[in-house]
Amino acid sequence: MASRRKGRILAFQALYGWESNRVPVDELISFAWLEEEKRAALDDGIAAFSRAIIAGAIENIKEIDNLINSHLEHWDIKRLNRVDLAVLRMSVYTLVYQSDIPPSIVIDEAIGICREFGTDDSYRFVNGVLDSIRKTLQKTREDSCACQN
């Protein structure tokens, strides 16, 4: 869905700005950082979708960063480039808190954004981390369902 793609790109850009400059959350979710004509033309649905990701990711940043860090092999979250980190945070938020969105879509969108904004190897790296997190979340959910039966 093209509109959700736009919403994810806005969320990625906002999270990148938050990491780079610690832009206040209210400025991020009001899209004050966008050019005036782009902000005026922003579809309400795209804006709402993006706001949910931005606010949710920042609100749950410690849990999200811990999850990312636990899936980095021989690497530390502090060493990640800002593009990869913003894409990972956005995507992990969605994987954990927006379970109505299929993980395959979340990962495909992350790969697309990395190809557009990241380094040549960003998409491979992000794909590997997200796939590992997806498997862990899936196992946790399956174990939780098994315990309830």
C-alpha positions in Angstrom: 0.0 0.0 0.0 1.7 3.2 -1.2 0.2 5.4 1.6 1.6 3.1 4.3 4.9 3.2 2.6 4.9 7.0 2.7 3.9 6.8 6.4 6.8 4.5 7.1 9.2 6.8 5.3 8.0 9.7 7.4 8.3 7.7 10.6 11.8 6.6 9.6 12.8 10.3 8.9 11.4 11.4 12.2 13.2 8.7 14.1 16.4 9.6 12.3 15.9 13.2 13.3 15.1 12.2 16.9 18.3 10.2 17.1 20.4 12.8 15.4 19.2 16.0 17.1 16.8 14.8 19.8 14.0 16.8 18.2 11.1 16.9 20.7 8.4 14.3 20.1 5.7 16.9 19.7 7.6 18.5 16.9 8.1 15.1 15.3 4.4 14.1 15.4 3.2 17.5 14.2 5.6 17.2 11.3 7.0 20.7 12.0 10.3 19.5 10.4 8.6 19.0 7.0 8.5 21.8 4.4 5.2 23.7 4.8 3.8 22.6 1.4 4.6 18.9 2.1 3.0 19.2 5.5 -0.1 20.8 4.1 -0.5 18.1 1.4 0.0 15.3 4.0 -2.9 12.8 3.9 -4.6 12.4 7.4 -4.4 8.6 7.2 -0.7 8.7 6.3 0.0 11.2 9.1 -1.9 9.1 11.7 -0.1 5.9 10.7 3.2 7.6 10.9 2.4 9.3 14.2 1.6 6.0 15.8 4.9 4.5 14.8 6.9 7.6 15.8 5.3 8.1 19.2 5.2 4.3 19.9 8.8 3.8 19.0 10.1 6.6 21.2 7.8 5.7 24.1 9.1 2.1 24.0 12.7 3.0 23.0 14.4 1.1 25.8 12.6 -2.2 25.2 13.1 -1.8 21.4 16.8 -1.0 21.7 17.3 -3.9 24.1 15.6 -6.2 21.6 17.7 -4.9 18.8 20.9 -5.1 20.8 20.2 -8.7 21.9 20.0 -9.7 18.2 23.2 -8.1 17.1 26.0 -10.6 16.7 29.4 -9.3 17.6 28.1 -5.7 17.3 26.8 -3.0 19.6 23.8 -0.8 19.0 26.0 2.3 19.6 28.0 1.4 16.5 25.0 1.3 14.1 24.6 4.0 11.6 21.6 6.3 12.1 19.7 5.1 9.0 19.9 1.5 10.0 19.0 2.3 13.6 16.0 4.4 12.7 14.7 1.7 10.3 15.3 -1.0 12.9 13.5 1.0 15.6 10.5 1.7 13.4 10.3 -1.9 12.3 10.8 -3.5 15.7 8.1 -1.3 17.1 5.7 -2.5 14.4 6.7 -6.2 14.9 6.1 -6.0 18.6 3.2 -3.6 18.9 1.3 -3.7 15.6 0.7 -7.4 15.3 -2.1 -6.9 12.7 0.7 -6.1 10.2 2.3 -9.2 8.8 6.0 -9.5 9.7 6.9 -10.2 6.0 5.5 -6.8 5.1 7.3 -5.0 7.9 10.6 -6.6 6.8 10.0 -6.0 3.1 9.3 -2.3 3.8 12.4 -2.0 6.0 14.5 -3.5 3.2 13.0 -1.0 0.7 13.7 2.0 2.9 17.3 0.8 3.5 17.8 0.4 -0.2 16.6 3.9 -0.8 18.3 5.7 2.2 21.0 3.4 3.5 24.4 2.1 2.5 24.9 -0.7 0.0 24.9 -3.3 2.7 22.2 -1.8 5.0 19.3 -3.8 3.6 21.1 -7.1 4.2 22.1 -6.2 7.7 18.6 -4.9 8.7 17.0 -8.0 7.0 19.1 -10.3 9.1 18.4 -8.5 12.4 14.7 -8.2 11.8 14.3 -11.8 10.7 16.1 -12.9 13.9 13.7 -10.8 16.0 10.7 -12.0 14.0 11.7 -15.6 14.8 12.1 -14.9 18.5 8.8 -13.1 18.7 7.0 -15.9 16.8 8.4 -18.5 19.2 7.5 -16.4 22.2 3.9 -16.0 20.9 3.7 -19.7 20.1 5.0 -20.6 23.6 2.5 -18.2 25.1 -0.4 -19.8 23.2 0.7 -23.3 24.1 0.7 -22.4 27.8 -2.9 -21.1 27.6 -4.2 -24.4 26.1 
